[in-house]
């Protein structure tokens, strides 16, 4: 996304670009969407990915999250069923399906929120999903 396009992009546009980069396995494109001081909370609160529940702050930590959580999978697909844009934030309601390297897949319902910062980049990604709601799929 060019600088001019980013200046005009809504939080919904940035969220869609984020999902497209993840689906394409494009780490560089995904990271380029985030502001230097952005935070990723996926899921929000303490989890196996973030035991203290404070989120992954800054591009280095967000890159490590990509490497350890996103990039470790064979595939990730988003099925967004509803999207609510309010100001510089969007809440997307849908399902994420994750295919594992070596076989098998799971999916989980959630609400995936993106906030656009004043620089036109993602200031935050906050994902609300419950680990105990993850289900195996064929």
KASUL-V379696 format. One record per residue. SS is DSSP state (helix for helix, strand for strand, loop for the rest). PHI is phi as a letter, one per 40 degrees, with the letter a starting at -180 (NA if undefined). D_CENTER is the distance of its C-alpha to the mean C-alpha in whole Angstrom. Layout:
ss = [SS:SS]
phi = [PHI:PHI]
d_center = [D_CENTER:D_CENTER]
This chain:
ss = [loop:loop:helix:helix:helix:helix:helix:helix:loop:loop:helix:helix:helix:helix:helix:helix:helix:helix:helix:helix:helix:helix:helix:helix:loop:loop:helix:helix:helix:helix:helix:helix:loop:strand:strand:strand:strand:strand:strand:strand:strand:strand:loop:loop:loop:loop:strand:loop:loop:strand:loop:loop:loop:loop:loop:strand:strand:helix:helix:helix:helix:helix:helix:helix:helix:helix:helix:helix:helix:helix:loop:loop:strand:strand:strand:strand:strand:strand:strand:strand:strand:strand:strand:strand:strand:strand:loop:loop:strand:strand:strand:strand:strand:strand:strand:strand:strand:strand:strand:strand:loop:loop:loop:loop:strand:strand:strand:strand:strand:strand:strand:strand:strand:strand:strand:strand:loop:loop:loop:loop:loop:strand:strand:strand:strand:strand:strand:strand:loop:loop:helix:helix:helix:loop:strand:strand:strand:loop]
phi = [NA:c:c:c:c:c:c:c:c:c:d:c:d:c:c:c:c:c:c:c:c:c:c:c:g:b:d:c:c:c:c:c:c:c:c:d:b:c:b:b:b:a:c:c:g:c:a:c:c:a:d:c:g:c:g:b:b:g:c:c:c:c:c:c:c:d:c:c:b:c:c:c:c:c:a:b:b:b:b:c:c:a:a:b:c:b:g:c:b:b:b:b:b:a:b:b:b:b:c:c:c:g:h:g:a:b:a:a:c:a:b:b:b:b:b:c:c:c:c:g:b:c:c:a:b:b:b:b:a:b:d:c:c:c:b:c:b:c]
d_center = [17:20:21:23:20:17:20:20:17:16:12:12:13:10:8:10:10:6:7:10:10:8:11:13:12:13:12:14:13:9:11:13:11:11:14:16:16:12:11:7:9:7:10:12:15:17:15:16:13:14:18:19:16:16:12:12:14:14:14:15:14:10:12:13:10:9:13:14:11:9:12:15:14:16:14:11:11:10:13:12:16:16:14:16:16:18:19:16:14:12:12:11:13:12:12:10:13:13:16:17:19:23:22:21:18:17:15:14:14:11:11:7:8:8:11:13:16:19:19:17:13:10:12:9:6:7:7:11:12:15:16:19:18:17:19:21:21:23]
